[in-house]
Amino acid sequence: MSPASVTRRAFSQRQAERWSLAHVPLFAALDPPELATLSALAHPLRCRKGEVVFREGDDGTTLFVVKKGEVKIVLRSHDGKEATLGFRTAGDFFGEQALLDGEPRSADVIATEACELLCLRREGFLRFLADHPTVAIALLAILSQRLRSTTRLVNDAIFLDVRTRVVKAVLDLTNARGIPGPEGELTVPRLTQEDLAHIVSASRESVNKWLKYYERLGFLSLLRGRLVVRQLPRLRQEIY
């Protein structure tokens, strides 16, 4: 490959990274020169489906931006139990807590499908935040939203029964990841009973019981890794 071809390829890659960062809400207020500065700090990373991006306890020196694909954030207990705290898709970021406070990673992050990530190292990104306070303010707002979401998960696990937790989880997943279908249904891909059990902190048997109940009513179905919600308004009425 000629030097000119290498230069063009590198330029195209930087343009793609800049475009990706422009679609991240955290960086929405940046102008093109600022995005160019930020993209110069970013390094690409590809992950296969099922690959662990990092584990709880790892050193946290990098912020990850999802360019393509999806990851899930997982907590594991010493006896092997698992809880899914959330998912991050294209335009989202993760790994910010350890990046900011310098502490080890607080959870596992696993690719649920093939992913393309952009990595921002701690030293460069913190310098960028110091020079761009609007990004720092946006980061604080998103962190606050995520803290509220985690608080709600804890509240639900303590105070709500399994049926209500299952319905709320289905509604949340449909809102965040639902793909509209030709007959008004919404499909959430890459979801199993085990995944849903980890999200609601309940046994697979308990979750399956309520999924079957709502399947008999015609509200939804979960088959071959796809959740299909057919009666969203009636499902909302179950808890609201």
VOLUM-477976 format. One record per residue: x, y, z of N, C-alpha, C, O in turn; residue number from 1; residue in one letter. Coordinates in Angstrom, 2 decimals. Layout:
<sites>
X,Y,Z,X,Y,Z,X,Y,Z,X,Y,Z,NUM,A
...
</sites>
This chain:
<sites>
0.84,-1.19,0.00,0.00,0.00,0.00,0.88,1.25,0.00,1.85,1.33,0.76,1,M
0.56,2.23,-0.86,1.37,3.43,-0.99,1.19,4.33,0.22,0.16,4.25,0.90,2,S
2.17,5.22,0.51,2.02,6.18,1.62,0.76,7.02,1.47,0.10,7.32,2.46,3,P
0.43,7.42,0.24,-0.77,8.22,0.02,-2.03,7.45,0.40,-2.95,8.02,0.99,4,A
-2.07,6.15,0.07,-3.23,5.31,0.42,-3.36,5.16,1.92,-4.46,5.20,2.46,5,S
-2.22,4.99,2.61,-2.24,4.88,4.07,-2.77,6.17,4.68,-3.56,6.14,5.62,6,V
-2.33,7.31,4.15,-2.77,8.61,4.66,-4.27,8.78,4.45,-4.97,9.23,5.36,7,T
-4.77,8.42,3.26,-6.21,8.54,2.99,-7.01,7.63,3.89,-8.08,8.00,4.38,8,R
-6.50,6.42,4.10,-7.22,5.48,4.97,-7.28,6.00,6.39,-8.33,5.91,7.03,9,R
-6.18,6.53,6.91,-6.16,7.08,8.27,-7.09,8.27,8.38,-7.78,8.42,9.38,10,A
-7.12,9.13,7.33,-8.01,10.29,7.34,-9.47,9.85,7.35,-10.28,10.41,8.09,11,F
-9.82,8.84,6.55,-11.19,8.34,6.51,-11.60,7.76,7.85,-12.73,7.94,8.30,12,S
-10.66,7.05,8.50,-10.96,6.47,9.82,-11.23,7.57,10.83,-12.15,7.46,11.64,13,Q
-10.43,8.65,10.80,-10.64,9.76,11.72,-11.98,10.43,11.46,-12.67,10.83,12.39,14,R
-12.35,10.56,10.17,-13.63,11.14,9.86,-14.77,10.30,10.43,-15.74,10.83,10.98,15,Q
-14.64,8.97,10.29,-15.67,8.07,10.81,-15.76,8.17,12.33,-16.86,8.18,12.88,16,A
-14.61,8.24,13.00,-14.61,8.36,14.45,-15.22,9.68,14.89,-15.97,9.74,15.86,17,E
-14.91,10.76,14.16,-15.47,12.07,14.48,-16.99,12.04,14.32,-17.72,12.58,15.15,18,R
-17.46,11.38,13.23,-18.90,11.25,13.01,-19.55,10.47,14.15,-20.63,10.83,14.62,19,W
-18.90,9.40,14.59,-19.44,8.60,15.69,-19.55,9.42,16.96,-20.58,9.39,17.64,20,S
-18.50,10.15,17.29,-18.50,10.95,18.51,-19.55,12.05,18.45,-20.12,12.42,19.48,21,L
-19.81,12.59,17.26,-20.82,13.64,17.11,-22.21,13.13,17.43,-23.10,13.92,17.77,22,A
-22.43,11.81,17.34,-23.74,11.22,17.61,-23.87,10.71,19.04,-24.86,10.07,19.39,23,H
-22.87,10.99,19.86,-22.94,10.65,21.28,-23.51,11.87,22.03,-22.92,12.94,21.97,24,V
-24.64,11.73,22.73,-25.23,12.88,23.42,-24.25,13.63,24.31,-24.35,14.85,24.44,25,P
-23.31,12.92,24.90,-22.33,13.55,25.77,-21.53,14.62,25.03,-21.11,15.61,25.63,26,L
-21.32,14.43,23.74,-20.47,15.35,22.95,-21.28,16.18,21.97,-20.72,16.77,21.04,27,F
-22.60,16.25,22.17,-23.48,16.91,21.20,-23.19,18.39,21.04,-23.43,18.96,19.98,28,A
-22.66,19.05,22.10,-22.45,20.49,22.05,-21.11,20.88,21.42,-20.83,22.07,21.27,29,A
-20.29,19.91,21.05,-18.96,20.22,20.50,-19.05,20.63,19.04,-19.86,20.09,18.29,30,L
-18.21,21.57,18.65,-18.15,21.97,17.25,-17.14,21.08,16.53,-16.40,20.33,17.18,31,D
-17.08,21.15,15.18,-16.19,20.25,14.42,-14.73,20.28,14.86,-14.12,19.21,14.97,32,P
-14.11,21.46,15.13,-12.71,21.43,15.59,-12.55,20.71,16.93,-11.56,20.01,17.14,33,P
-13.52,20.89,17.83,-13.43,20.21,19.13,-13.59,18.70,18.96,-12.92,17.91,19.62,34,E
-14.50,18.29,18.07,-14.66,16.86,17.78,-13.39,16.28,17.16,-13.03,15.14,17.43,35,L
-12.72,17.09,16.34,-11.47,16.63,15.75,-10.42,16.41,16.83,-9.68,15.43,16.79,36,A
-10.36,17.32,17.80,-9.42,17.17,18.92,-9.73,15.90,19.71,-8.82,15.15,20.07,37,T
-11.01,15.67,19.97,-11.41,14.50,20.74,-11.15,13.21,19.96,-10.66,12.23,20.53,38,L
-11.47,13.21,18.68,-11.28,11.99,17.89,-9.81,11.61,17.78,-9.47,10.44,17.62,39,S
-8.93,12.62,17.88,-7.49,12.32,17.85,-7.05,11.55,19.08,-6.01,10.90,19.07,40,A
-7.85,11.61,20.16,-7.53,10.89,21.39,-8.10,9.47,21.39,-7.72,8.65,22.22,41,L
-9.00,9.18,20.44,-9.73,7.91,20.46,-8.98,6.82,19.70,-8.32,7.08,18.69,42,A
-9.10,5.61,20.21,-8.50,4.44,19.56,-9.59,3.37,19.36,-10.35,3.11,20.29,43,H
-9.67,2.77,18.19,-10.72,1.78,17.92,-10.45,0.44,18.59,-9.30,0.04,18.79,44,P
-11.53,-0.24,18.93,-11.44,-1.59,19.50,-12.63,-2.39,18.99,-13.77,-1.93,19.05,45,L
-12.36,-3.58,18.50,-13.43,-4.49,18.06,-13.57,-5.64,19.06,-12.57,-6.17,19.56,46,R
-14.81,-6.02,19.33,-15.08,-7.13,20.25,-16.03,-8.12,19.58,-16.97,-7.72,18.89,47,C
-15.76,-9.39,19.78,-16.67,-10.43,19.28,-17.84,-10.60,20.24,-17.77,-10.23,21.41,48,R
-18.92,-11.17,19.73,-20.06,-11.49,20.56,-19.63,-12.41,21.71,-18.97,-13.42,21.48,49,K
-20.01,-12.05,22.93,-19.65,-12.84,24.09,-18.32,-12.48,24.71,-17.99,-12.98,25.78,50,G
-17.56,-11.61,24.06,-16.25,-11.23,24.58,-16.39,-10.27,25.76,-17.25,-9.39,25.74,51,E
-15.55,-10.45,26.77,-15.55,-9.57,27.94,-14.70,-8.34,27.64,-13.52,-8.46,27.31,52,V
-15.30,-7.17,27.75,-14.55,-5.92,27.53,-13.66,-5.65,28.74,-12.47,-5.35,28.60,53,V
-14.24,-5.75,29.93,-13.46,-5.73,31.16,-14.26,-6.40,32.27,-15.47,-6.60,32.15,54,F
-13.56,-6.76,33.35,-14.19,-7.42,34.49,-14.12,-6.55,35.73,-13.28,-5.66,35.86,55,R
-15.03,-6.83,36.64,-15.02,-6.15,37.93,-13.64,-6.34,38.59,-13.12,-7.46,38.65,56,E
-13.08,-5.26,39.09,-11.77,-5.32,39.72,-10.62,-4.93,38.82,-9.52,-4.66,39.30,57,G
-10.86,-4.89,37.50,-9.80,-4.45,36.58,-9.49,-2.97,36.81,-10.33,-2.21,37.29,58,D
-8.29,-2.57,36.44,-7.94,-1.15,36.49,-8.81,-0.39,35.50,-9.04,-0.84,34.38,59,D
-9.29,0.77,35.93,-10.17,1.57,35.08,-9.45,2.78,34.52,-9.38,3.82,35.18,60,G
-8.92,2.66,33.33,-8.14,3.75,32.75,-8.72,4.23,31.42,-8.12,5.08,30.76,61,T
-9.88,3.70,31.01,-10.41,3.99,29.68,-11.92,4.20,29.72,-12.65,3.47,30.39,62,T
-12.38,5.22,29.00,-13.79,5.41,28.72,-14.09,4.80,27.36,-13.33,5.02,26.41,63,L
-15.16,4.03,27.25,-15.51,3.37,26.00,-16.78,3.99,25.42,-17.76,4.19,26.13,64,F
-16.74,4.29,24.14,-17.90,4.78,23.40,-18.32,3.67,22.43,-17.49,3.12,21.71,65,V
-19.63,3.36,22.42,-20.12,2.32,21.52,-20.40,2.94,20.15,-21.31,3.75,20.00,66,V
-19.60,2.56,19.19,-19.79,3.01,17.81,-20.80,2.14,17.09,-21.63,2.63,16.32,67,K
-20.73,0.83,17.35,-21.64,-0.12,16.72,-21.77,-1.33,17.63,-20.79,-1.75,18.24,68,K
-23.00,-1.89,17.72,-23.20,-3.08,18.53,-23.82,-2.77,19.87,-24.45,-1.73,20.06,69,G
-23.64,-3.70,20.81,-24.28,-3.58,22.12,-23.46,-4.35,23.16,-22.90,-5.40,22.86,70,E
-23.41,-3.81,24.37,-22.80,-4.50,25.50,-23.78,-4.50,26.65,-24.71,-3.69,26.69,71,V
-23.58,-5.42,27.60,-24.39,-5.41,28.81,-23.47,-5.27,30.01,-22.33,-5.71,30.00,72,K
-24.01,-4.64,31.05,-23.27,-4.41,32.29,-23.79,-5.38,33.33,-24.99,-5.43,33.60,73,I
-22.89,-6.16,33.92,-23.27,-7.29,34.75,-22.56,-7.25,36.10,-21.37,-6.96,36.18,74,V
-23.31,-7.54,37.15,-22.75,-7.76,38.48,-22.83,-9.24,38.81,-23.83,-9.88,38.50,75,L
-21.78,-9.78,39.44,-21.77,-11.20,39.83,-21.48,-11.31,41.31,-20.63,-10.60,41.85,76,R
-22.19,-12.23,41.97,-21.95,-12.48,43.38,-20.89,-13.55,43.54,-20.50,-14.20,42.57,77,S
-20.42,-13.74,44.77,-19.39,-14.75,45.02,-19.91,-16.17,44.78,-19.13,-17.08,44.49,78,H
-21.23,-16.36,44.90,-21.78,-17.70,44.70,-22.28,-17.92,43.27,-22.98,-18.90,43.00,79,D
-21.92,-17.01,42.35,-22.23,-17.22,40.94,-23.51,-16.59,40.44,-23.81,-16.71,39.25,80,G
-24.27,-15.93,41.30,-25.49,-15.27,40.84,-25.12,-14.04,40.01,-24.06,-13.45,40.18,81,K
-26.03,-13.68,39.11,-25.74,-12.61,38.17,-26.91,-11.64,38.09,-28.07,-12.05,38.12,82,E
-26.61,-10.35,37.99,-27.63,-9.33,37.80,-27.20,-8.41,36.67,-26.06,-7.94,36.64,83,A
-28.11,-8.17,35.73,-27.82,-7.27,34.62,-28.29,-5.87,34.97,-29.48,-5.66,35.24,84,T
-27.37,-4.93,34.98,-27.70,-3.55,35.36,-28.19,-2.72,34.18,-28.89,-1.73,34.37,85,L
-27.83,-3.12,32.97,-28.27,-2.34,31.82,-27.51,-2.71,30.57,-26.62,-3.56,30.58,86,G
-27.88,-2.06,29.48,-27.27,-2.28,28.18,-26.79,-0.95,27.63,-27.35,0.10,27.95,87,F
-25.74,-0.99,26.81,-25.25,0.20,26.14,-25.18,-0.10,24.64,-24.56,-1.09,24.22,88,R
-25.82,0.76,23.84,-25.86,0.58,22.40,-25.17,1.75,21.71,-24.58,2.61,22.36,89,T
-25.24,1.77,20.37,-24.54,2.80,19.59,-24.91,4.20,20.09,-26.09,4.53,20.20,90,A
-23.89,5.01,20.37,-24.11,6.36,20.88,-23.97,6.46,22.39,-23.88,7.56,22.93,91,G
-23.97,5.31,23.07,-23.79,5.29,24.53,-22.30,5.18,24.86,-21.47,4.95,23.99,92,D
-22.01,5.36,26.13,-20.64,5.16,26.62,-20.70,4.41,27.94,-21.75,4.34,28.57,93,F
-19.57,3.84,28.36,-19.50,3.13,29.63,-18.07,3.16,30.13,-17.14,3.51,29.40,94,F
-17.90,2.80,31.40,-16.58,2.81,32.02,-16.20,4.13,32.63,-15.04,4.36,32.95,95,G
-17.19,5.03,32.79,-16.88,6.38,33.25,-16.55,6.45,34.74,-15.77,7.31,35.15,96,E
-17.12,5.58,35.55,-16.91,5.69,37.00,-15.44,5.48,37.37,-14.83,6.32,38.02,97,Q
-14.90,4.34,36.94,-13.50,4.07,37.26,-12.57,5.07,36.59,-11.51,5.41,37.12,98,A
-12.98,5.55,35.42,-12.16,6.54,34.72,-12.03,7.81,35.55,-10.96,8.40,35.62,99,L
-13.13,8.23,36.17,-13.13,9.50,36.89,-12.53,9.40,38.29,-11.81,10.31,38.72,100,L
-12.80,8.30,39.00,-12.33,8.24,40.38,-11.04,7.42,40.54,-10.47,7.39,41.63,101,D
-10.59,6.76,39.48,-9.35,6.00,39.56,-9.47,4.68,40.30,-8.46,4.00,40.49,102,G
-10.68,4.30,40.71,-10.89,3.03,41.41,-11.04,1.89,40.39,-11.24,2.14,39.21,103,E
-10.94,0.63,40.86,-11.11,-0.50,39.94,-12.52,-0.55,39.36,-13.44,0.08,39.89,104,P
-12.68,-1.29,38.28,-13.99,-1.46,37.66,-14.98,-2.05,38.65,-14.62,-2.92,39.45,105,R
-16.23,-1.58,38.60,-17.23,-2.00,39.57,-18.17,-3.07,39.03,-19.03,-3.55,39.76,106,S
-18.03,-3.47,37.75,-18.89,-4.48,37.15,-18.19,-5.08,35.94,-17.17,-4.57,35.48,107,A
-18.75,-6.17,35.43,-18.29,-6.74,34.16,-19.03,-6.07,33.02,-20.18,-5.66,33.18,108,D
-18.39,-5.96,31.88,-19.05,-5.51,30.65,-18.77,-6.55,29.57,-17.62,-6.89,29.31,109,V
-19.85,-7.04,28.94,-19.75,-8.14,27.98,-20.46,-7.75,26.69,-21.56,-7.19,26.73,110,I
-19.86,-8.03,25.56,-20.48,-7.74,24.27,-21.60,-8.74,24.00,-21.36,-9.95,23.99,111,A
-22.81,-8.25,23.78,-23.93,-9.13,23.45,-24.00,-9.40,21.94,-24.75,-10.27,21.50,112,T
-23.23,-8.66,21.17,-23.08,-8.88,19.74,-21.74,-8.29,19.33,-21.08,-7.63,20.14,113,E
-21.35,-8.51,18.10,-20.08,-7.94,17.63,-20.13,-6.41,17.78,-21.11,-5.77,17.40,114,A
-19.06,-5.85,18.33,-19.06,-4.42,18.65,-17.85,-3.71,18.05,-16.78,-4.29,17.86,115,C
-18.07,-2.43,17.76,-16.98,-1.52,17.45,-17.02,-0.41,18.50,-18.02,0.29,18.64,116,E
-15.92,-0.27,19.24,-15.83,0.69,20.33,-14.76,1.73,20.03,-13.82,1.47,19.27,117,L
-14.90,2.90,20.63,-13.85,3.90,20.63,-13.37,4.07,22.06,-14.18,4.23,22.97,118,L
-12.07,4.03,22.27,-11.49,4.07,23.61,-10.81,5.42,23.85,-10.01,5.88,23.04,119,C
-11.15,6.04,24.97,-10.55,7.31,25.36,-9.79,7.10,26.67,-10.40,6.81,27.70,120,L
-8.49,7.24,26.64,-7.66,7.01,27.82,-7.87,8.11,28.86,-8.19,9.25,28.52,121,R
-7.67,7.74,30.12,-7.97,8.62,31.24,-7.23,9.96,31.17,-7.85,11.01,31.31,122,R
-5.93,9.94,30.95,-5.15,11.17,31.02,-5.62,12.18,29.97,-5.85,13.35,30.28,123,E
-5.76,11.72,28.73,-6.17,12.62,27.66,-7.59,13.11,27.82,-7.89,14.27,27.57,124,G
-8.49,12.19,28.26,-9.89,12.59,28.39,-10.09,13.58,29.54,-10.89,14.51,29.42,125,F
-9.40,13.39,30.66,-9.53,14.33,31.77,-9.01,15.71,31.39,-9.56,16.73,31.81,126,L
-7.95,15.76,30.59,-7.47,17.05,30.10,-8.51,17.70,29.19,-8.72,18.91,29.24,127,R
-9.16,16.88,28.38,-10.19,17.40,27.49,-11.36,17.95,28.30,-11.89,19.01,27.97,128,F
-11.77,17.25,29.37,-12.85,17.74,30.22,-12.50,19.08,30.86,-13.34,19.97,30.96,129,L
-11.26,19.22,31.29,-10.82,20.47,31.91,-10.93,21.64,30.94,-11.22,22.77,31.35,130,A
-10.69,21.37,29.65,-10.74,22.43,28.64,-12.14,22.63,28.07,-12.39,23.62,27.38,131,D
-13.06,21.68,28.34,-14.42,21.75,27.77,-15.44,21.49,28.89,-15.97,20.38,28.99,132,H
-15.72,22.50,29.71,-16.62,22.30,30.86,-18.04,21.91,30.47,-18.74,21.29,31.27,133,P
-18.48,22.24,29.24,-19.83,21.84,28.84,-19.94,20.31,28.77,-20.99,19.75,29.08,134,T
-18.85,19.65,28.36,-18.85,18.18,28.33,-18.87,17.63,29.75,-19.54,16.64,30.03,135,V
-18.12,18.27,30.65,-18.10,17.83,32.05,-19.49,17.95,32.67,-19.91,17.06,33.41,136,A
-20.20,19.04,32.36,-21.55,19.22,32.90,-22.50,18.17,32.33,-23.32,17.61,33.05,137,I
-22.39,17.90,31.01,-23.22,16.87,30.39,-22.94,15.51,31.00,-23.86,14.72,31.21,138,A
-21.67,15.23,31.28,-21.28,13.96,31.90,-21.91,13.82,33.28,-22.40,12.75,33.64,139,L
-21.90,14.90,34.07,-22.52,14.86,35.39,-24.01,14.58,35.30,-24.56,13.84,36.11,140,L
-24.68,15.18,34.31,-26.12,14.96,34.14,-26.42,13.51,33.81,-27.35,12.92,34.35,141,A
-25.61,12.92,32.91,-25.83,11.52,32.53,-25.52,10.59,33.69,-26.23,9.60,33.90,142,I
-24.47,10.90,34.45,-24.16,10.09,35.64,-25.30,10.14,36.64,-25.63,9.13,37.25,143,L
-25.91,11.32,36.80,-27.04,11.45,37.71,-28.21,10.59,37.24,-28.86,9.93,38.05,144,S
-28.49,10.60,35.93,-29.56,9.77,35.39,-29.29,8.29,35.64,-30.20,7.53,35.98,145,Q
-28.04,7.88,35.47,-27.71,6.46,35.66,-27.80,6.07,37.12,-28.19,4.95,37.45,146,R
-27.44,6.99,38.01,-27.58,6.72,39.44,-29.05,6.57,39.81,-29.40,5.69,40.60,147,L
-29.90,7.41,39.24,-31.34,7.28,39.49,-31.86,5.94,39.00,-32.68,5.30,39.65,148,R
-31.37,5.51,37.83,-31.80,4.23,37.28,-31.37,3.07,38.18,-32.15,2.15,38.42,149,S
-30.14,3.13,38.69,-29.66,2.09,39.59,-30.45,2.08,40.89,-30.78,1.02,41.42,150,T
-30.77,3.27,41.40,-31.58,3.38,42.62,-32.95,2.76,42.40,-33.49,2.09,43.28,151,T
-33.52,2.99,41.21,-34.83,2.42,40.89,-34.76,0.90,40.83,-35.69,0.22,41.27,152,R
-33.67,0.35,40.29,-33.51,-1.10,40.24,-33.48,-1.70,41.65,-34.10,-2.72,41.91,153,L
-32.74,-1.05,42.54,-32.66,-1.52,43.93,-34.03,-1.42,44.58,-34.45,-2.34,45.27,154,V
-34.72,-0.30,44.37,-36.05,-0.10,44.95,-37.01,-1.18,44.46,-37.76,-1.75,45.25,155,N
-36.98,-1.46,43.15,-37.87,-2.48,42.60,-37.58,-3.86,43.18,-38.50,-4.60,43.52,156,D
-36.28,-4.19,43.31,-35.90,-5.50,43.83,-36.35,-5.69,45.27,-36.67,-6.81,45.68,157,A
-36.39,-4.60,46.03,-36.75,-4.70,47.45,-38.27,-4.68,47.64,-38.80,-5.44,48.44,158,I
-38.97,-3.81,46.91,-40.36,-3.52,47.24,-41.40,-4.10,46.28,-42.58,-4.17,46.63,159,F
-40.99,-4.54,45.08,-41.97,-5.04,44.12,-41.91,-6.56,44.00,-40.86,-7.17,44.17,160,L
-43.08,-7.16,43.71,-43.09,-8.60,43.50,-42.54,-8.94,42.12,-42.29,-8.05,41.30,161,D
-42.34,-10.24,41.87,-41.70,-10.66,40.62,-42.53,-10.28,39.41,-41.99,-9.83,38.40,162,V
-43.86,-10.45,39.51,-44.72,-10.12,38.37,-44.53,-8.67,37.93,-44.35,-8.39,36.75,163,R
-44.56,-7.76,38.89,-44.44,-6.35,38.57,-43.05,-6.04,38.03,-42.91,-5.23,37.11,164,T
-42.02,-6.68,38.58,-40.66,-6.45,38.09,-40.51,-6.94,36.65,-39.85,-6.30,35.84,165,R
-41.13,-8.08,36.34,-41.06,-8.60,34.98,-41.74,-7.62,34.01,-41.19,-7.31,32.96,166,V
-42.92,-7.15,34.36,-43.64,-6.22,33.48,-42.85,-4.93,33.29,-42.73,-4.44,32.16,167,V
-42.31,-4.39,34.37,-41.53,-3.15,34.26,-40.29,-3.36,33.40,-39.94,-2.49,32.59,168,K
-39.63,-4.48,33.56,-38.44,-4.77,32.76,-38.79,-4.88,31.28,-38.07,-4.37,30.43,169,A
-39.90,-5.55,30.97,-40.34,-5.68,29.59,-40.64,-4.30,29.00,-40.25,-4.01,27.87,170,V
-41.33,-3.46,29.76,-41.64,-2.11,29.28,-40.38,-1.29,29.06,-40.27,-0.59,28.05,171,L
-39.42,-1.38,29.98,-38.17,-0.64,29.84,-37.38,-1.11,28.62,-36.86,-0.29,27.86,172,D
-37.30,-2.43,28.45,-36.56,-2.97,27.30,-37.23,-2.60,25.98,-36.56,-2.29,25.00,173,L
-38.55,-2.63,25.97,-39.28,-2.27,24.76,-39.07,-0.81,24.42,-38.90,-0.46,23.25,174,T
-39.08,0.04,25.44,-38.86,1.47,25.22,-37.45,1.76,24.71,-37.25,2.61,23.85,175,N
-36.47,1.04,25.26,-35.07,1.32,24.92,-34.63,0.62,23.64,-33.83,1.18,22.88,176,A
-35.12,-0.58,23.38,-34.56,-1.39,22.30,-35.60,-1.95,21.34,-35.25,-2.68,20.41,177,R
-36.88,-1.61,21.54,-37.94,-2.17,20.72,-37.88,-1.72,19.27,-37.69,-0.54,18.98,178,G
-38.04,-2.68,18.35,-38.05,-2.41,16.91,-39.48,-2.58,16.41,-40.04,-3.67,16.52,179,I
-40.09,-1.52,15.86,-41.48,-1.62,15.40,-41.63,-2.64,14.28,-40.78,-2.75,13.40,180,P
-42.75,-3.38,14.32,-43.05,-4.36,13.29,-44.23,-3.93,12.43,-44.84,-2.90,12.71,181,G
-44.56,-4.69,11.40,-45.60,-4.29,10.44,-47.01,-4.30,11.02,-47.90,-3.64,10.48,182,P
-47.23,-5.02,12.09,-48.56,-5.10,12.68,-48.65,-4.38,14.01,-49.54,-4.66,14.82,183,E
-47.72,-3.45,14.24,-47.75,-2.67,15.47,-47.02,-3.30,16.64,-46.96,-2.71,17.71,184,G
-46.48,-4.50,16.45,-45.73,-5.14,17.53,-44.35,-4.51,17.67,-43.86,-3.86,16.75,185,E
-43.75,-4.70,18.83,-42.39,-4.23,19.08,-41.53,-5.42,19.45,-41.90,-6.22,20.32,186,L
-40.37,-5.56,18.80,-39.50,-6.70,19.01,-38.20,-6.25,19.66,-37.55,-5.32,19.19,187,T
-37.83,-6.93,20.75,-36.55,-6.70,21.41,-35.65,-7.89,21.08,-35.92,-8.99,21.56,188,V
-34.61,-7.71,20.28,-33.75,-8.85,19.90,-32.76,-9.19,21.01,-32.58,-8.43,21.96,189,P
-32.12,-10.34,20.86,-31.02,-10.76,21.74,-31.44,-10.75,23.21,-30.76,-10.17,24.05,190,R
-32.57,-11.40,23.50,-33.04,-11.46,24.88,-33.56,-12.86,25.16,-34.37,-13.39,24.39,191,L
-33.10,-13.46,26.26,-33.56,-14.78,26.66,-34.23,-14.70,28.03,-34.17,-13.67,28.70,192,T
-34.86,-15.81,28.43,-35.44,-15.86,29.77,-34.37,-15.65,30.84,-34.61,-15.00,31.85,193,Q
-33.20,-16.22,30.60,-32.10,-16.05,31.56,-31.68,-14.59,31.66,-31.43,-14.09,32.76,194,E
-31.62,-13.89,30.50,-31.30,-12.47,30.52,-32.32,-11.70,31.36,-31.95,-10.87,32.20,195,D
-33.59,-11.98,31.13,-34.65,-11.28,31.84,-34.60,-11.59,33.33,-34.85,-10.71,34.15,196,L
-34.29,-12.83,33.68,-34.15,-13.20,35.09,-33.03,-12.42,35.75,-33.17,-12.01,36.91,197,A
-31.93,-12.21,35.04,-30.82,-11.43,35.59,-31.19,-9.96,35.76,-30.73,-9.30,36.69,198,H
-32.04,-9.46,34.87,-32.45,-8.06,34.95,-33.36,-7.82,36.14,-33.23,-6.81,36.83,199,I
-34.29,-8.74,36.40,-35.27,-8.53,37.48,-34.85,-9.16,38.80,-35.58,-9.09,39.79,200,V
-33.66,-9.79,38.82,-33.15,-10.42,40.04,-34.13,-11.45,40.60,-34.53,-11.39,41.76,201,S
-34.52,-12.39,39.74,-35.43,-13.45,40.13,-34.98,-14.74,39.45,-34.15,-14.71,38.54,202,A
-35.55,-15.86,39.89,-35.21,-17.14,39.28,-35.80,-17.22,37.88,-36.80,-16.56,37.57,203,S
-35.17,-18.03,37.06,-35.68,-18.21,35.70,-37.07,-18.82,35.73,-37.92,-18.49,34.90,204,R
-37.32,-19.70,36.69,-38.63,-20.35,36.80,-39.73,-19.33,37.10,-40.81,-19.39,36.53,205,E
-39.43,-18.39,38.00,-40.42,-17.37,38.35,-40.71,-16.45,37.16,-41.86,-16.11,36.89,206,S
-39.65,-16.07,36.46,-39.83,-15.21,35.28,-40.62,-15.95,34.20,-41.51,-15.37,33.59,207,V
-40.29,-17.21,33.97,-40.99,-18.00,32.96,-42.48,-18.11,33.28,-43.32,-18.09,32.38,208,N
-42.82,-18.23,34.56,-44.22,-18.33,34.98,-45.02,-17.12,34.50,-46.11,-17.27,33.96,209,K
-44.46,-15.92,34.69,-45.19,-14.70,34.33,-45.12,-14.42,32.84,-46.05,-13.84,32.28,210,W
-44.06,-14.82,32.19,-44.02,-14.70,30.74,-45.10,-15.58,30.09,-45.78,-15.15,29.17,211,L
-45.25,-16.78,30.59,-46.27,-17.68,30.07,-47.67,-17.11,30.33,-48.56,-17.22,29.50,212,K
-47.85,-16.50,31.49,-49.14,-15.90,31.84,-49.52,-14.82,30.83,-50.63,-14.81,30.31,213,Y
-48.58,-13.92,30.55,-48.87,-12.82,29.61,-48.88,-13.30,28.16,-49.48,-12.66,27.30,214,Y
-48.21,-14.41,27.90,-48.29,-14.99,26.57,-49.67,-15.56,26.32,-50.22,-15.43,25.23,215,E
-50.25,-16.20,27.34,-51.61,-16.72,27.21,-52.62,-15.62,26.97,-53.62,-15.81,26.28,216,R
-52.36,-14.44,27.55,-53.24,-13.30,27.35,-53.04,-12.63,25.99,-53.83,-11.78,25.58,217,L
-51.97,-13.03,25.29,-51.70,-12.45,23.98,-50.95,-11.14,24.03,-50.89,-10.42,23.03,218,G
-50.37,-10.82,25.19,-49.66,-9.55,25.34,-48.26,-9.60,24.73,-47.78,-8.60,24.18,219,F
-47.61,-10.75,24.82,-46.21,-10.84,24.40,-45.83,-12.30,24.15,-46.59,-13.22,24.42,220,L
-44.62,-12.47,23.62,-44.02,-13.80,23.51,-42.50,-13.65,23.54,-41.96,-12.63,23.10,221,S
-41.84,-14.64,24.06,-40.38,-14.66,24.11,-39.93,-16.00,23.56,-40.11,-17.05,24.18,222,L
-39.34,-15.96,22.37,-38.99,-17.19,21.68,-37.71,-16.99,20.88,-37.56,-16.00,20.17,223,L
-36.77,-17.94,21.02,-35.53,-17.94,20.24,-34.77,-16.62,20.36,-34.26,-16.08,19.37,224,R
-34.70,-16.12,21.58,-33.90,-14.93,21.82,-34.53,-13.63,21.37,-33.84,-12.63,21.21,225,G
-35.86,-13.63,21.16,-36.55,-12.40,20.77,-37.80,-12.23,21.62,-38.61,-13.14,21.76,226,R
-37.93,-11.04,22.19,-39.14,-10.67,22.93,-40.03,-9.86,21.99,-39.60,-8.84,21.46,227,L
-41.26,-10.32,21.79,-42.21,-9.62,20.93,-43.38,-9.16,21.79,-44.09,-9.98,22.39,228,V
-43.59,-7.85,21.87,-44.68,-7.27,22.64,-45.78,-6.84,21.68,-45.56,-6.00,20.81,229,V
-46.97,-7.42,21.84,-48.08,-7.17,20.92,-49.16,-6.27,21.52,-49.94,-5.67,20.78,230,R
-49.20,-6.18,22.82,-50.24,-5.37,23.48,-49.58,-4.44,24.50,-49.75,-4.60,25.71,231,Q
-48.83,-3.48,23.99,-48.08,-2.58,24.87,-49.00,-1.76,25.79,-48.72,-1.70,26.99,232,L
-50.07,-1.13,25.29,-50.94,-0.35,26.19,-51.54,-1.18,27.31,-51.61,-0.74,28.46,233,P
-51.98,-2.40,26.98,-52.58,-3.25,28.02,-51.52,-3.73,29.01,-51.81,-3.93,30.19,234,R
-50.30,-3.92,28.54,-49.23,-4.32,29.45,-48.91,-3.17,30.42,-48.66,-3.41,31.60,235,L
-48.94,-1.94,29.92,-48.71,-0.79,30.80,-49.78,-0.71,31.90,-49.49,-0.34,33.04,236,R
-51.00,-1.07,31.54,-52.08,-1.00,32.52,-51.90,-1.97,33.67,-52.56,-1.84,34.70,237,Q
-51.01,-2.94,33.50,-50.78,-3.92,34.56,-50.06,-3.30,35.76,-50.15,-3.82,36.87,238,E
-49.36,-2.19,35.54,-48.63,-1.59,36.67,-48.92,-0.10,36.84,-48.57,0.47,37.87,239,I
-49.55,0.55,35.85,-49.82,1.99,35.96,-51.31,2.27,36.06,-51.72,3.43,36.16,240,Y
</sites>
